[in-house]
Amino acid sequence: MKRNRPSRQASPMAGGTEKKPWCLGLVLGGGSVRGAAHIGVISVLEREGIRPNVVAGTSVGALVGAGVAAGVPSSEMYELFKAARWRHLATPSWGSRLSLFDTHPLGALIERIVAVQSFKELDLPFAAVATDLLNGSSFVFTEGPLREALVASSAIPGLFEPIRWQGHLLVDGALTDNLPVDAARDLGATLVVAVDVMPLPNGASEPKDLLDMLLLSMNVAVHSAACHPQEADLVITPDIARASYWDFSEAQAVYEAGVQAAEEALPDLRRMLGPGTPLRH
């Protein structure tokens, strides 16, 4: 049964984007460390010369998506991803009653990956999706300061401090729109390729620790709220059912799963694009 999702809000800063007659949208879902699979998919698209016109992402998908929109090569993002460790990112938030960890280290990592300050500095139109805890709806950033948008989109409730933004209390967008196909459509995408790194658990593995337990529970909640991958024209789902959400030591295996999934999807993508179709306007 198809469930209605919570209503969506546009960022107060958001402006319209004129639709093009043909526009490829890349949508990247949340999944914490599993986001390495996004980079694997992107590496194959780069090799094939397939470049999106617009990008939308949630949580780690927003972080990687911002890198794509900023023109950061997948190889650079992968090196930064492999070097990341939670002991550097998850520093205690001693003064907060709302979270265990501070968001400043996460913001610093974002700045190293993306290296621009605002949406207007990006090469491509981009949307980052967060969740407003005060009214239970998704909140879409398309303009303004990039760091705040990406931290808000990635702020796992209870772990990271929520972002207060213009009267909203924002946390991880996975709670309301983990695969934001609609955000890409709003940017003008007429053909959408989505990468889902948080498919419904299939019993392949149990959580390894408390943090894995939290993220696996969040996965179940995401699917109960019904993200709709069928809205995309093509959904790439890497085979990462056994991968941890939290263990950066698995980044290489997850990356390689993304590469393999993209290779397998290429024939379908080529047929969708059509012979002689320009891949970027």
Legacy VTK file of the C-alpha trace (Angstrom):
# vtk DataFile Version 3.0
C-alpha trace
ASCII
DATASET POLYDATA
POINTS 281 float
0.000 0.000 0.000
1.350 3.380 -0.952
1.493 5.733 2.014
1.384 9.492 1.809
4.623 11.110 2.868
4.712 14.092 5.226
4.346 17.412 3.443
7.479 19.038 2.012
8.665 22.574 2.606
10.826 24.651 0.340
13.681 26.557 1.914
12.769 30.211 2.409
15.799 30.983 0.252
14.796 28.646 -2.581
14.222 30.053 -6.034
12.751 28.502 -9.179
14.867 26.772 -11.788
13.769 26.936 -15.402
13.125 23.474 -16.782
15.202 22.304 -19.723
13.793 20.071 -22.502
16.148 17.279 -21.390
17.720 17.199 -17.953
19.481 14.352 -16.136
19.052 14.310 -12.360
21.263 12.320 -9.996
19.684 11.432 -6.640
21.788 10.046 -3.790
20.189 8.570 -0.681
21.338 8.465 2.928
23.163 5.562 4.540
26.136 6.865 6.553
29.356 4.951 5.682
27.475 3.153 2.935
27.756 6.443 1.070
31.080 5.124 -0.244
28.933 3.203 -2.738
27.740 6.534 -4.155
31.325 7.426 -4.944
31.801 4.074 -6.681
28.756 4.719 -8.863
29.939 8.239 -9.660
33.393 6.972 -10.666
31.770 4.826 -13.371
29.579 7.698 -14.584
32.674 9.918 -14.791
34.525 7.321 -16.815
31.599 7.048 -19.222
31.251 10.821 -19.585
27.774 10.783 -18.047
27.329 14.013 -16.106
24.140 15.074 -14.376
22.477 18.416 -14.945
21.073 18.596 -11.392
21.820 16.734 -8.152
19.757 16.051 -5.026
20.789 14.174 -1.912
19.946 13.274 1.643
22.401 12.818 4.535
25.651 11.282 3.225
24.043 11.449 -0.210
23.801 15.218 0.197
27.466 15.396 1.154
28.600 13.354 -1.860
26.057 15.108 -4.074
27.427 18.508 -3.111
30.867 17.253 -4.135
29.464 16.254 -7.536
27.751 19.623 -7.910
31.013 21.364 -7.001
32.968 19.416 -9.619
35.055 17.437 -7.102
36.439 14.268 -8.768
35.225 10.998 -7.299
38.837 9.964 -6.643
39.315 12.927 -4.288
36.081 12.241 -2.454
37.016 8.586 -2.081
40.401 9.379 -0.545
38.806 11.709 2.005
36.120 9.137 2.742
38.635 6.348 3.334
40.646 8.558 5.690
37.629 9.538 7.798
37.202 8.017 11.261
34.393 8.432 13.762
36.864 9.204 16.542
37.566 12.427 14.626
33.951 13.148 13.673
32.068 12.056 16.785
33.437 14.344 19.466
31.280 14.655 22.597
28.803 17.507 22.763
29.209 18.290 26.445
26.930 21.302 26.553
23.967 19.819 24.702
20.887 18.098 26.059
19.829 17.047 22.554
22.794 15.055 21.234
25.835 12.963 22.070
28.158 14.499 19.476
29.110 17.963 18.289
28.580 18.860 14.612
31.705 21.010 14.188
33.992 18.127 13.091
31.345 17.012 10.594
31.172 20.551 9.247
34.953 20.637 8.899
34.896 17.399 6.865
32.211 18.879 4.646
34.371 21.910 3.962
37.339 19.703 3.040
35.250 17.709 0.569
33.247 20.478 -1.062
35.540 23.490 -0.559
32.861 26.087 -1.398
30.763 28.155 0.968
27.371 28.501 -0.689
24.998 26.923 -3.170
25.605 29.722 -5.668
29.264 28.684 -5.968
28.343 25.174 -7.138
28.627 24.212 -10.796
25.228 22.507 -10.848
21.807 23.104 -9.283
21.717 21.117 -6.065
19.216 20.249 -3.333
19.988 18.947 0.170
17.116 17.467 2.152
16.725 17.685 5.934
13.840 16.971 8.316
12.120 19.586 10.458
11.493 17.999 13.853
9.017 20.704 14.793
6.434 19.729 12.188
7.624 16.360 10.834
8.104 17.444 7.228
11.100 17.440 4.920
12.931 20.712 4.365
14.762 21.312 1.083
17.767 23.599 0.824
18.593 24.886 -2.667
20.284 28.190 -1.850
22.265 29.803 0.936
25.186 28.577 3.055
26.210 25.052 2.118
27.758 23.908 5.393
24.602 24.445 7.426
22.472 22.654 4.835
24.743 19.611 4.669
25.180 19.333 8.433
21.412 19.570 8.898
20.816 16.908 6.255
23.310 14.576 7.998
22.470 15.203 11.661
21.313 11.782 12.881
18.817 12.490 15.687
20.221 11.903 19.146
23.767 11.519 17.853
24.392 14.942 16.304
23.129 18.322 17.427
20.150 19.501 15.347
20.587 22.646 13.285
18.414 25.618 14.146
17.637 27.486 10.943
15.157 30.338 10.522
12.698 28.944 13.065
13.191 25.293 12.078
14.883 22.497 14.023
16.566 20.356 11.388
17.968 16.822 11.490
18.775 14.005 9.072
16.595 14.118 5.965
16.379 10.314 5.835
13.504 10.459 8.307
11.178 11.996 5.722
12.781 11.743 2.255
15.758 9.429 2.016
15.729 9.213 -1.770
14.671 12.723 -2.849
13.598 12.115 -6.420
10.977 14.842 -6.063
13.659 17.384 -5.133
15.533 16.581 -8.351
12.316 16.925 -10.342
11.751 20.310 -8.711
15.188 21.383 -9.973
14.105 20.499 -13.501
15.156 16.876 -13.932
13.200 15.043 -16.625
15.232 11.836 -16.315
16.247 10.700 -12.819
18.890 8.159 -11.814
18.785 7.366 -8.089
21.293 5.458 -5.969
19.760 3.705 -2.953
22.290 2.644 -0.313
19.723 1.959 2.400
17.468 -0.771 1.007
15.116 -2.630 3.335
17.076 -5.100 5.524
16.922 -8.679 4.198
18.201 -10.603 7.207
21.727 -10.849 5.798
23.407 -9.446 8.897
22.774 -8.273 12.432
23.939 -4.948 13.893
27.504 -5.091 15.206
27.212 -2.449 17.917
24.928 0.177 19.422
25.460 2.649 16.584
24.744 0.008 13.952
21.614 -0.840 15.945
20.480 2.781 15.850
21.071 3.145 12.118
19.442 -0.171 11.281
16.402 0.902 13.299
16.404 4.174 11.383
16.442 2.184 8.135
13.303 0.337 9.180
11.641 3.637 10.099
12.614 5.136 6.727
10.945 2.302 4.841
7.895 2.410 7.082
7.544 6.088 6.153
7.800 4.973 2.492
10.518 6.480 0.355
9.489 5.912 -3.242
12.387 4.715 -5.417
9.883 3.788 -8.118
9.541 7.509 -8.863
13.031 7.451 -10.377
13.552 6.383 -13.978
16.430 4.143 -12.893
17.337 3.010 -9.366
20.828 1.650 -8.732
20.989 -0.464 -5.573
24.492 -1.708 -4.696
24.725 -5.120 -3.040
25.672 -3.910 0.433
23.115 -5.649 2.622
25.897 -7.048 4.801
27.791 -3.765 5.075
27.948 -1.768 8.294
26.459 1.692 8.398
29.141 2.844 10.803
32.472 1.106 10.084
34.780 3.144 7.851
37.068 0.112 7.471
34.427 -1.301 5.112
34.533 1.754 2.831
36.594 0.061 0.119
34.285 -2.951 -0.153
31.244 -0.670 -0.215
32.870 1.535 -2.875
33.561 -1.522 -5.030
29.946 -2.639 -4.666
28.912 0.764 -5.993
31.236 0.348 -8.982
29.792 -3.084 -9.749
26.191 -1.883 -9.463
26.888 1.023 -11.805
28.545 -1.278 -14.349
25.481 -3.523 -14.299
23.149 -0.524 -14.726
25.048 1.014 -17.649
23.179 -0.820 -20.438
19.819 0.322 -19.062
21.101 3.857 -18.597
22.467 3.984 -22.136
19.124 2.799 -23.527
17.316 5.450 -21.514
19.611 8.194 -22.696
19.294 7.064 -26.287
21.834 7.105 -29.116
23.392 10.483 -29.727
21.581 12.083 -26.805
23.656 14.904 -25.274
24.554 13.918 -21.724
24.896 17.458 -20.455
23.468 20.765 -21.676
LINES 1 282
281 0 1 2 3 4 5 6 7 8 9 10 11 12 13 14 15 16 17 18 19 20 21 22 23 24 25 26 27 28 29 30 31 32 33 34 35 36 37 38 39 40 41 42 43 44 45 46 47 48 49 50 51 52 53 54 55 56 57 58 59 60 61 62 63 64 65 66 67 68 69 70 71 72 73 74 75 76 77 78 79 80 81 82 83 84 85 86 87 88 89 90 91 92 93 94 95 96 97 98 99 100 101 102 103 104 105 106 107 108 109 110 111 112 113 114 115 116 117 118 119 120 121 122 123 124 125 126 127 128 129 130 131 132 133 134 135 136 137 138 139 140 141 142 143 144 145 146 147 148 149 150 151 152 153 154 155 156 157 158 159 160 161 162 163 164 165 166 167 168 169 170 171 172 173 174 175 176 177 178 179 180 181 182 183 184 185 186 187 188 189 190 191 192 193 194 195 196 197 198 199 200 201 202 203 204 205 206 207 208 209 210 211 212 213 214 215 216 217 218 219 220 221 222 223 224 225 226 227 228 229 230 231 232 233 234 235 236 237 238 239 240 241 242 243 244 245 246 247 248 249 250 251 252 253 254 255 256 257 258 259 260 261 262 263 264 265 266 267 268 269 270 271 272 273 274 275 276 277 278 279 280
